[in-house]
Amino acid sequence: MKRIGFLLVPGLAVLACLWLIFMDPAKLNPDDPKGKATYYTVAGPPTATRDGNDRYAYELTGYTNKGKSKTLRFSASKPLRQGAYLKLYATPLRGVTHWEEVTADELAGEAKRLADDK
């Protein structure tokens, strides 16, 4: 029993230290864009309405300011305005955590050209 405690306590201490070093609490806050990838897109029609929650599901192609594209899936509590420019914040594990409507002037670099082509 002492051997298990001897290994378990330092192991938990190491894991706690690693979590404190590498885990940025801002990444857990869905409304905080810090530490997230930013994509720009144009809102289209929702792909489906979820049952029970009345949320609208979207699957859109987003573009970074360097022109890299990615298919992004997210939901919203209200239908998005058709043709509206959106700025999406995404994390690798959780996907889109926050979105906001922006003007065409706020689109960055290659994203503006690629969104205008749509």
C-alpha positions as CSV (number, residue, x, y, z in Angstrom):
1,M,0.0,0.0,0.0
2,K,2.9,2.4,0.7
3,R,4.3,1.7,-2.7
4,I,1.1,2.7,-4.4
5,G,0.9,5.9,-2.4
6,F,4.6,6.5,-3.0
7,L,4.0,6.5,-6.8
8,L,0.5,8.0,-6.9
9,V,1.2,11.2,-5.0
10,P,4.2,12.4,-7.1
11,G,2.3,11.3,-10.3
12,L,-0.6,13.4,-9.4
13,A,1.7,16.3,-8.5
14,V,3.4,16.1,-11.9
15,L,0.0,16.0,-13.7
16,A,-1.2,19.0,-11.8
17,C,1.9,21.0,-12.6
18,L,1.7,20.1,-16.3
19,W,-2.0,21.1,-16.4
20,L,-1.1,24.5,-14.8
21,I,1.7,25.1,-17.3
22,F,0.0,24.0,-20.5
23,M,-3.7,24.6,-19.9
24,D,-4.7,28.2,-20.6
25,P,-8.1,28.9,-18.9
26,A,-8.9,31.4,-21.7
27,K,-9.2,28.4,-24.1
28,L,-12.0,27.0,-22.0
29,N,-14.1,30.2,-22.1
30,P,-16.2,29.9,-25.3
31,D,-16.6,33.7,-25.7
32,D,-12.9,34.5,-25.4
33,P,-11.1,34.5,-28.8
34,K,-7.7,34.4,-27.3
35,G,-5.8,31.2,-28.4
36,K,-8.3,30.2,-31.0
37,A,-8.1,30.0,-34.8
38,T,-10.1,32.7,-36.6
39,Y,-12.1,31.9,-39.7
40,Y,-14.3,34.1,-41.8
41,T,-17.3,32.9,-43.8
42,V,-20.6,34.0,-45.3
43,A,-23.7,32.7,-43.6
44,G,-25.9,30.3,-45.6
45,P,-29.1,28.4,-44.8
46,P,-29.0,26.1,-41.7
47,T,-28.5,22.5,-42.5
48,A,-30.9,21.3,-39.8
49,T,-32.9,22.3,-36.8
50,R,-32.0,20.2,-33.7
51,D,-34.8,18.5,-31.9
52,G,-35.7,19.6,-28.4
53,N,-33.2,22.5,-28.2
54,D,-34.5,24.6,-31.1
55,R,-30.9,25.3,-32.2
56,Y,-30.0,25.8,-35.8
57,A,-27.1,23.7,-37.1
58,Y,-24.7,25.1,-39.7
59,E,-21.9,23.6,-41.8
60,L,-20.0,26.3,-43.5
61,T,-16.6,26.6,-45.2
62,G,-14.4,29.1,-43.3
63,Y,-11.3,30.8,-44.5
64,T,-8.3,32.1,-42.5
65,N,-6.7,35.5,-43.4
66,K,-4.1,33.5,-45.3
67,G,-6.7,31.7,-47.4
68,K,-6.7,28.3,-45.7
69,S,-10.1,26.7,-45.8
70,K,-11.8,24.4,-43.3
71,T,-15.4,23.0,-43.0
72,L,-16.8,24.2,-39.7
73,R,-19.8,22.9,-37.9
74,F,-21.6,24.8,-35.2
75,S,-25.1,25.7,-33.9
76,A,-26.8,29.0,-33.1
77,S,-29.9,29.7,-31.0
78,K,-31.3,31.8,-33.8
79,P,-31.2,31.6,-37.6
80,L,-28.3,33.6,-39.0
81,R,-29.0,36.4,-41.5
82,Q,-28.5,35.0,-45.0
83,G,-25.4,36.4,-46.7
84,A,-24.0,37.9,-43.4
85,Y,-20.2,37.9,-43.0
86,L,-19.2,35.9,-39.9
87,K,-16.0,35.7,-37.8
88,L,-15.7,32.3,-36.2
89,Y,-13.4,31.3,-33.4
90,A,-12.5,27.6,-33.4
91,T,-10.4,25.2,-31.3
92,P,-9.0,21.9,-32.5
93,L,-11.0,19.8,-30.0
94,R,-14.2,21.7,-29.4
95,G,-14.7,23.2,-32.9
96,V,-16.4,26.6,-33.1
97,T,-16.8,28.1,-29.7
98,H,-17.9,31.6,-30.6
99,W,-19.1,33.5,-33.7
100,E,-19.9,37.1,-34.4
101,E,-21.3,39.0,-37.4
102,V,-18.9,41.4,-39.0
103,T,-19.0,43.9,-41.9
104,A,-17.3,43.2,-45.3
105,D,-14.6,45.7,-44.3
106,E,-13.6,43.7,-41.3
107,L,-12.8,40.5,-43.3
108,A,-9.0,39.9,-43.4
109,G,-6.7,39.3,-46.3
110,E,-7.5,36.3,-48.5
111,A,-10.7,35.5,-46.6
112,K,-12.3,38.6,-48.1
113,R,-11.5,37.6,-51.7
114,L,-12.6,34.0,-51.1
115,A,-15.8,35.0,-49.3
116,D,-16.7,37.4,-52.1
117,D,-16.3,34.6,-54.7
118,K,-19.1,32.7,-53.0
